[in-house]
Amino acid sequence: MRRGERFLAACRGEAVDRTPVWLMRQAGRYLPEYRAIRARHSLLDICGDPELATEVTLQPLRLFELDAAIVFADILLPLVPMGARLEFAAGEGPLIHNPVRSPADVPRLLEVDPRRDLAHVLRTVERVAARLEGLPLIGFAGAPFTLASYLVEGGPSRHHARTKTFLLRHPAAWHDLMARLAAVTGAYLRAQVEAGASAVQMFDSWVGALSPTDYERHVLPYSRLAIEEARASGAPVLHFGTNTAGFLELMHSAGADVLGIDWRVRLDDAWTRLGPDARLQGNLDPVALLGPVEEAEARAHAVLEQAGGRRGHVFNLGHGILPETPPENVRAVVDAVHAVGLPHADMARAR
Amino acid sequence: MRRGERFLAACRGEAVDRTPVWLMRQAGRYLPEYRAIRARHSLLDICGDPELATEVTLQPLRLFELDAAIVFADILLPLVPMGARLEFAAGEGPLIHNPVRSPADVPRLLEVDPRRDLAHVLRTVERVAARLEGLPLIGFAGAPFTLASYLVEGGPSRHHARTKTFLLRHPAAWHDLMARLAAVTGAYLRAQVEAGASAVQMFDSWVGALSPTDYERHVLPYSRLAIEEARASGAPVLHFGTNTAGFLELMHSAGADVLGIDWRVRLDDAWTRLGPDARLQGNLDPVALLGPVEEAEARAHAVLEQAGGRRGHVFNLGHGILPETPPENVRAVVDAVHAVGLPHADMARAR
């Protein structure tokens, strides 16, 4: 099996010769090569420049035997053409200077045509896809809830209290907001496939702030809409969240091809709950890459052991690589996954 | 049934006439009465002064029909006699100026005798207990992991990366640290019962940062030790954590009488997983108290509906009351729980 085939085969639940592996934030601050570029360009500048974004996307692929690339971008980019005044302030993370705080703010959001308004990302997708020589490229977008949380909070948040209060106080405006975000996310994911992405991931990083009931009523319908639109492209859709152990079944019912989970739930427990046909991505704790390399390898093996050679496993972290991660630990984990992939594939065939 | 009996009966899994309710941080910043005292005294001053701490403990009981009091203190207090230079910096939360960063820091921690070193808290427990006229008083302490995280990080943390890295790099020192913390926590909880507390709660607020495997290997044995020691007092032990939906069974096996869970897992799902004899505390999202009062009441009802009239339910939030909470919403929720308690008790008797 060629290296370029494993990831998409696993997304479709087909047998693979090795467990495919890519890592969230595989292009990013832990790499000296990336920091050298960031020293001269802002995050938004890199995202807006297809040449720079292509270079950054390709950096980890030159260093590690990854099974997929992921386009370098930011989940908040679609909020800019919607009218958000977005800034990445040093040390503070993203800030939105005109957050959505009242129902009247929602209809002021602008409609987005990704081909016109996010053309810079689509050009990066085209450029990267042309240079990957058969390796799959993953496009991505933020899920409606996580985008809504940034829009309402005006930045990262610990309790997401403003967002959840908005949902309680202004249910009609909340649903209007979520419908707009679902449309943008769905169209943007589809446009990335049309530009050359082989798969797309929808990041619902903060959705674990919700109760199962709130997720089901106020978020799931919009995640489902966005996923439906993305799947109409024909490419597999991956759907990722953290702190979702309380409502995996609901999130799975949103209809993505692959569900991405964090390390807070065992992969084997997740498969027991979702059934053997579920395809799962994850779920090594990113902190495991900060310790001794042998420990990182052992924990990667433990993830594969929980996967138990089942079809439809994409190895990944349970969240993005932390900036303080030593690149040699990334290499060790990627190689460790590929080294033990084969017996697991044999096990899967034997079943 | 007298108001003072419900909480302990529910902790023992006995039938009650109304679901007992208390709320984490029921004494705190959301109350104007508390803010008036805090305007003149620091948090550590209040905790160190049994008269002030007693007053603050009693404030919410004068306002709301709560079924238990909880002594006003802070989970980090035992770290001070252990040698931590603790400061509550305005707007930053707790800071520890001499964090545990290397294995050599662990044996430098001092042994703690709660009766000598935490006598101020025990005097508060005595004073409050004498004034409650039969209402139960809950004592509390931080669980070993959450205390370890504060000690290692030097304050609150998003990823707990230093703590988890310490555990990976220095397993022997980690286990030494956890054994010391388990001994302090167990002895401190027991001393609070001896001073007059009717029950104790162990807060493992940050334990949800861990994978099930890390919890089982590196935390559970020490939580179990502390709980055993606390239970030797004869009083019920409540054991609370957030983000624990992935390892409820493991946490339950630590042996507390009542398991406290957050809103990220449904109460009925938790009972299905843990069995009908499990006693559970929770689990309304504290943000539910920031919306319209009718919505707060409806969500309190939904929690009772998931509890389904089972024995062994203590109503609470899934985490502490947020400072921006309107006191009238607290009253509405407490009253709503008591208003619908009766039919549930009937249901329980009918089974």
Interface residues (C-beta under 8 A of the other chain):
Chain A: H159 H160 A161 K164 T165 L168 R169 G208 L210 S211 P212 T213 D214 N243 A245 G246 F247 W263 R264 V265 R266 D269 D285 P286 V287 A288 L290 G291 P292 E295 A302 L322 E324
Chain B: H159 H160 A161 K164 T165 L168 R169 G208 L210 S211 P212 T213 D214 N243 A245 G246 F247 W263 R264 V265 R266 D269 D285 P286 V287 A288 L290 G291 P292 E295 A302 L322 E324
